[in-house]
Each structure stands twice: as structure tokens, then as C-alpha cells.
Amino acid sequence: MDTKGLLKKVRKIEIKTRRLSDHVFGGEYHSTFKGRGMTFSEVRQYQFGDDVRAIDWNVTARYNEPFVKVFEEERELTLMLVVDVSGSEAFGTKIQFKRETLTEIAATLAFSALQNNDKVGLLLFSDQVELFIPPKKGRSHILRIIRELLEFRPLSFKTNISNALEFLSGILKKKAIVFMLSDFMDKDYEKTLRIASKKHDFTGIRVYDPIEKSLPNLGIIPIKDSETGIVKWVSTFPKKNRELYSKKYRDQVKAFEEIFKKNGAGQISCSVEESYVKKLLGYFKARV
């Protein structure tokens, strides 16, 4: 894509997702993800209804009238977006590819963090760490993240969630808000997830295409593994084959849900045909 076309796509994503973050998610994000504590801001005259425990007795004695201490939340949070760019994300049958949905969700979260003056970082992964952008503030930084989400071409099409989590745990020294966006078609990542979720406020957002849930009866069809490139001809006539396909999907979803729940991490599942707006809002409100 040429520069002009890329900038147009970036602007389109910005307009759509920033509107959501400004008018819908900004307050929910702030309420859901608290700062590191309360810091002293100022003193002011006592007003009816103030907590007497907040009275500053030194200032009160000096001015011979009651004054209270005012505290404010210390925000300075870091949002880390960990996004799967493996081959399986470049899949879609109706509305859009999974990667396009992941990009919109990530951009919405990034602008919500920007609105609350938080830092935002990006980690793109396949079976290796493809790109790491350190957390930083500012609109130009968020636009760079969106450009990478739209245009980045991975070196590998395979997936290794554990590698990404291990890198994340090593690179982030302080507690952060972490959203991992993937279809989670992988295994053997529970140990590294346990470590990451103990250290950070961790949420997995699983994005899927409806056809991944069940295979229609279409006769003998070619199915290409988007991560290995291998094509297999599969007969969808036998009900047994379709049931095996559905069972494999259900097992993957069950593993994702159980691993995240067991290790105290949040989880969201969203189809490319669903409104991720409703999914995110429901998740935020449930956590407050």
C-alpha cells in the first residue's frame, strides 16, 4: 500500500475508534483501571459532609478554622497491547478478517488510554517477537501503533503465545494493564500466562470467525492451514468429520477459558460479526 493509502486507512481507524474511546470507553476505562494509589493534592476549607478524618490539624490550628486534605488518584499507568499477527489472523469469511477486528479493538483501547494520559506500548508476535514498541504517551505515538497494526508483515505465520508472554515478563518491570489479542489457537502457554497475570492486570481478547465453530456440509473441499501453508482435501459429507472439526474448536475455547480463569486473568470472546463495543463495555462494567 502506498503512503497516501496507508494514511487514509490510519485516519479512518482513528476517526472510528477515537469517537468510541472519547464518548463511550474513556470513562469506563478510567473506572476499571485504577491508579497506583492516592497522592496529596492540596488543602481546602472544610465543607459540610467532609470526612473529619481528612482534617489537616496543623493548617486548621494555624488559621483557626478547619481545613481538609484533598487527595487525587495517581494515574501514570501503562497499557500494553500484545497482538497476534500470525497467519491464522488473516482469516475471514464474511464481514472482515480477524486481524482487522483486532486492530480496531487495539486502537480503541489505545485511544482510551491516551484520553486518560496513560502510556501505551505494542508487542506484535507470531512464533517469535515480531515488533516491540516501548510504552509512550501522545497522539503521534498512538498513530504509529495503528500504522504498524495495519501494515506490519510478520516474518513467520506460526504462533507461540508462550514466547510472547516470556518476552513481556522480561521487558516490563512495573505492573501494567495488558491486553493480549489473538484467536488463541495454541497450547502450552499456561505457565508463562501464570507468571504474567500475577505481575500485571491481564486480559485475553479472543477474536474468532463463526465458520471456525462448525464446518458446513460442502462436499470435498480444500482446507489450507494458514500458519503452515499446507493444503488438505477434506470430505465434509460424513457427519463424523464435521463433529470432529467442531469438537477440536470447542476444546480450544475451553482450554482458553479455563487457563485464564484459573490464573486470575480476564477474558473476552468476540466474533468478527459481533459488536466488540458491547463486549468491551460489558467487560469494563462487570469489573468496576
C-alpha positions as CSV (number, residue, x, y, z in Angstrom):
1,M,0.0,0.0,0.0
2,D,1.3,3.5,-0.9
3,T,1.8,6.1,1.8
4,K,-1.3,8.1,0.8
5,G,-3.5,4.9,1.0
6,L,-2.0,4.0,4.4
7,L,-2.6,7.4,5.9
8,K,-6.2,7.3,4.7
9,K,-6.7,3.9,6.4
10,V,-5.0,5.2,9.6
11,R,-7.2,8.3,9.6
12,K,-10.3,6.1,9.1
13,I,-9.4,3.9,12.0
14,E,-8.6,6.9,14.2
15,I,-12.0,8.6,13.5
16,K,-13.9,5.4,14.2
17,T,-12.1,4.3,17.3
18,R,-11.4,7.7,18.8
19,R,-15.0,8.5,18.8
20,L,-15.7,5.3,20.7
21,S,-13.0,6.0,23.2
22,D,-14.0,9.6,23.7
23,H,-17.7,9.1,24.1
24,V,-18.0,5.5,25.3
25,F,-14.9,3.9,26.7
26,G,-12.9,6.7,28.2
27,G,-14.8,6.9,31.5
28,E,-15.2,3.1,31.7
29,Y,-11.5,2.6,31.1
30,H,-10.7,5.1,33.9
31,S,-13.1,3.5,36.3
32,T,-11.9,0.0,35.5
33,F,-8.2,0.5,35.7
34,K,-7.2,2.4,38.9
35,G,-4.0,4.3,39.5
36,R,-1.3,3.2,41.9
37,G,-2.9,5.0,44.9
38,M,-3.9,8.4,46.2
39,T,-1.5,11.3,46.4
40,F,-1.8,14.6,48.3
41,S,-3.0,17.4,46.1
42,E,-4.0,20.4,48.2
43,V,-5.8,21.6,51.3
44,R,-9.1,23.5,51.3
45,Q,-11.6,24.8,53.8
46,Y,-13.8,22.2,55.5
47,Q,-17.3,21.8,53.9
48,F,-20.3,20.2,55.4
49,G,-20.2,16.5,54.8
50,D,-16.4,16.2,54.5
51,D,-14.8,13.3,56.3
52,V,-13.4,14.6,59.6
53,R,-10.5,12.1,59.3
54,A,-9.3,14.3,56.4
55,I,-8.9,17.4,58.5
56,D,-5.4,18.8,58.4
57,W,-4.9,19.8,62.1
58,N,-1.7,21.8,61.5
59,V,-3.3,24.1,58.9
60,T,-6.5,24.2,61.0
61,A,-4.6,25.4,64.1
62,R,-2.7,28.0,62.0
63,Y,-5.8,29.6,60.5
64,N,-8.2,28.9,63.4
65,E,-10.7,27.3,61.1
66,P,-11.0,23.7,59.7
67,F,-9.2,22.7,56.6
68,V,-9.1,19.2,54.9
69,K,-6.5,17.5,52.8
70,V,-7.5,16.7,49.2
71,F,-6.1,13.6,47.6
72,E,-6.2,12.6,43.9
73,E,-5.7,9.4,42.1
74,E,-2.1,8.8,40.9
75,R,-2.8,7.6,37.3
76,E,0.5,7.1,35.5
77,L,-0.5,3.7,34.1
78,T,0.9,1.7,31.2
79,L,-1.3,-0.1,28.7
80,M,0.5,-2.9,26.8
81,L,-1.2,-4.3,23.7
82,V,0.1,-7.8,22.8
83,V,-1.3,-8.6,19.4
84,D,-1.1,-11.9,17.4
85,V,0.0,-11.3,13.8
86,S,0.3,-15.0,12.8
87,G,-1.2,-16.4,9.7
88,S,-4.5,-17.5,11.3
89,E,-5.4,-13.8,12.0
90,A,-5.5,-13.2,8.2
91,F,-8.7,-15.2,8.0
92,G,-12.3,-14.1,7.5
93,T,-15.3,-15.3,5.6
94,K,-17.9,-12.6,5.7
95,I,-17.5,-9.1,7.2
96,Q,-13.8,-8.7,7.7
97,F,-10.6,-10.6,8.7
98,K,-9.8,-11.3,12.3
99,R,-6.8,-9.1,12.1
100,E,-9.0,-6.1,11.1
101,T,-11.1,-6.6,14.2
102,L,-8.1,-7.0,16.4
103,T,-6.7,-3.7,15.0
104,E,-10.0,-1.8,15.8
105,I,-10.1,-3.2,19.3
106,A,-6.5,-2.3,20.0
107,A,-6.9,1.2,18.6
108,T,-10.0,1.8,20.7
109,L,-8.1,0.7,23.8
110,A,-5.1,2.8,22.9
111,F,-7.2,6.0,22.5
112,S,-9.0,5.3,25.8
113,A,-5.5,5.1,27.4
114,L,-4.5,8.3,25.6
115,Q,-7.6,10.1,26.9
116,N,-6.5,9.2,30.4
117,N,-2.9,10.3,29.9
118,D,-1.6,6.7,30.2
119,K,1.4,5.3,28.3
120,V,0.7,2.7,25.5
121,G,3.1,0.1,24.1
122,L,2.8,-2.5,21.4
123,L,4.1,-6.1,21.1
124,L,3.4,-7.9,17.8
125,F,4.1,-11.7,17.9
126,S,3.8,-14.8,15.8
127,D,6.0,-17.7,17.0
128,Q,8.6,-15.0,17.7
129,V,8.5,-11.4,18.8
130,E,8.0,-9.6,15.6
131,L,7.9,-6.0,16.9
132,F,8.2,-4.2,20.2
133,I,7.3,-0.5,20.6
134,P,8.1,0.7,24.2
135,P,5.2,2.4,26.1
136,K,4.9,6.1,25.5
137,K,2.3,8.9,25.6
138,G,0.9,11.1,22.8
139,R,-1.3,11.0,19.8
140,S,1.5,10.7,17.3
141,H,2.7,7.6,19.2
142,I,-0.8,6.1,19.0
143,L,-1.0,6.8,15.3
144,R,2.3,5.0,14.8
145,I,0.9,1.9,16.7
146,I,-2.1,2.0,14.4
147,R,0.1,2.1,11.3
148,E,2.0,-0.9,12.5
149,L,-1.2,-2.8,13.3
150,L,-2.5,-2.1,9.8
151,E,0.7,-2.7,7.7
152,F,3.1,-4.9,9.6
153,R,4.1,-8.0,7.7
154,P,5.4,-10.8,10.0
155,L,8.4,-12.9,9.2
156,S,6.6,-16.0,10.4
157,F,3.0,-17.2,10.1
158,K,3.1,-19.6,13.1
159,T,2.0,-18.9,16.7
160,N,3.8,-19.2,20.0
161,I,1.9,-17.4,22.8
162,S,4.3,-18.6,25.4
163,N,7.3,-16.9,23.7
164,A,5.4,-13.6,23.6
165,L,4.5,-13.8,27.3
166,E,8.0,-14.7,28.3
167,F,9.3,-11.7,26.4
168,L,6.6,-9.5,28.0
169,S,7.5,-10.6,31.6
170,G,11.2,-9.8,30.9
171,I,10.7,-6.4,29.3
172,L,8.0,-4.9,31.6
173,K,9.5,-4.3,35.1
174,K,6.5,-2.5,36.6
175,K,2.9,-3.5,36.8
176,A,0.9,-2.8,33.6
177,I,-2.5,-3.2,32.0
178,V,-2.0,-5.9,29.4
179,F,-4.5,-6.9,26.7
180,M,-3.5,-9.9,24.6
181,L,-5.4,-10.1,21.4
182,S,-5.4,-13.4,19.5
183,D,-7.6,-16.3,18.4
184,F,-5.6,-18.4,21.0
185,M,-5.2,-21.3,18.6
186,D,-2.2,-22.5,20.5
187,K,-1.3,-24.6,23.6
188,D,1.3,-25.0,26.3
189,Y,1.2,-21.3,27.4
190,E,-0.3,-21.7,30.9
191,K,3.0,-21.5,32.8
192,T,4.0,-18.2,31.2
193,L,0.5,-16.8,31.5
194,R,0.5,-17.5,35.2
195,I,3.7,-15.5,35.7
196,A,2.4,-12.6,33.5
197,S,-1.0,-12.5,35.2
198,K,0.5,-12.4,38.7
199,K,2.6,-9.4,37.8
200,H,0.1,-7.5,35.5
201,D,-3.6,-6.7,35.1
202,F,-4.0,-9.2,32.3
203,T,-6.9,-9.7,29.9
204,G,-7.2,-12.0,26.9
205,I,-9.4,-11.0,24.0
206,R,-10.2,-13.9,21.8
207,V,-11.4,-13.0,18.3
208,Y,-12.9,-15.7,16.0
209,D,-14.8,-16.2,12.8
210,P,-18.1,-18.1,13.1
211,I,-17.1,-20.7,10.5
212,E,-14.3,-21.8,12.8
213,K,-17.0,-23.1,15.2
214,S,-18.6,-25.6,12.8
215,L,-17.9,-26.9,9.3
216,P,-20.9,-26.8,6.8
217,N,-21.6,-29.8,4.5
218,L,-19.9,-28.6,1.3
219,G,-18.7,-31.9,-0.1
220,I,-15.0,-32.4,-0.6
221,I,-13.2,-29.1,-0.1
222,P,-9.6,-27.9,0.2
223,I,-8.6,-26.6,3.6
224,K,-5.4,-24.6,3.9
225,D,-3.6,-24.2,7.2
226,S,-2.9,-20.5,7.3
227,E,0.2,-21.0,9.6
228,T,1.9,-23.8,7.7
229,G,0.6,-23.3,4.2
230,I,-0.3,-27.0,3.9
231,V,-3.5,-27.8,2.0
232,K,-5.6,-30.8,2.8
233,W,-8.7,-32.1,0.9
234,V,-11.4,-32.9,3.4
235,S,-14.7,-34.5,2.9
236,T,-17.5,-32.7,4.8
237,F,-20.1,-35.3,3.8
238,P,-19.7,-37.5,6.9
239,K,-21.3,-36.1,10.0
240,K,-18.4,-37.6,12.0
241,N,-15.9,-35.3,10.2
242,R,-17.9,-32.2,10.9
243,E,-18.3,-33.2,14.5
244,L,-14.6,-33.8,15.0
245,Y,-14.0,-30.3,13.5
246,S,-16.4,-28.7,16.0
247,K,-15.0,-30.7,18.9
248,K,-11.5,-29.5,18.2
249,Y,-12.7,-25.9,18.2
250,R,-14.7,-26.4,21.4
251,D,-11.6,-27.9,23.1
252,Q,-9.5,-24.9,22.2
253,V,-12.1,-22.5,23.5
254,K,-12.5,-24.5,26.7
255,A,-8.7,-24.5,27.2
256,F,-8.5,-20.8,26.7
257,E,-11.3,-20.1,29.2
258,E,-10.1,-22.5,31.9
259,I,-6.5,-21.3,31.7
260,F,-7.4,-17.7,32.0
261,K,-9.9,-18.2,34.8
262,K,-7.6,-20.5,36.8
263,N,-4.8,-17.9,36.7
264,G,-6.9,-14.9,37.6
265,A,-6.8,-13.2,34.2
266,G,-9.8,-11.5,32.5
267,Q,-11.2,-12.9,29.2
268,I,-13.4,-11.7,26.4
269,S,-14.5,-13.7,23.3
270,C,-15.8,-11.8,20.3
271,S,-16.8,-12.9,16.8
272,V,-15.9,-10.7,13.9
273,E,-19.7,-10.5,13.3
274,E,-20.4,-9.2,16.9
275,S,-20.1,-5.7,18.3
276,Y,-16.8,-5.5,20.1
277,V,-18.2,-2.3,21.6
278,K,-20.8,-4.2,23.6
279,K,-18.3,-6.8,24.6
280,L,-15.8,-4.3,25.9
281,L,-18.4,-2.2,27.7
282,G,-19.8,-5.3,29.4
283,Y,-16.4,-6.4,30.5
284,F,-15.5,-3.0,31.9
285,K,-18.7,-2.6,33.8
286,A,-18.5,-6.1,35.2
287,R,-15.1,-5.2,36.7
288,V,-15.9,-1.9,38.4
